[in-house]
Amino acid sequence: MIYNIPTYFEVHVVREIANDNLTTIAYRLDSTEFGRGYFYQVIYLEWAFAIFSYGIPIWILVVFNMAIYFMVSLFQYNKLSTNVTF
């Protein structure tokens, strides 16, 4: 949720008159200075997106898989060292 806060500052609504007789008003979204800036374009859209979408989930999977592997290894070691037969 905190990750998405900068997207609220990316664009703003611009009111403009669509024809010459001033009867039609149109609204459109335009980029703000923040949305066109280096921080938002490079740091947030490219790097932060990659880290939050790919980096963190992959590292979580690696950590949990390693924990499962070590727990299974420990269980097998304890089973062999107790000489319990079933």
Buried (B, 14 or more C-beta within 10 A) or exposed (E): EEEEEBEEEBBEEEEEEEEEEEEEEEEEEEEEEBBEBEEBEEEBBEEBEEEEEEEEEEEEEEEEEEEEEEEEEEEEEEEEEEEEEE
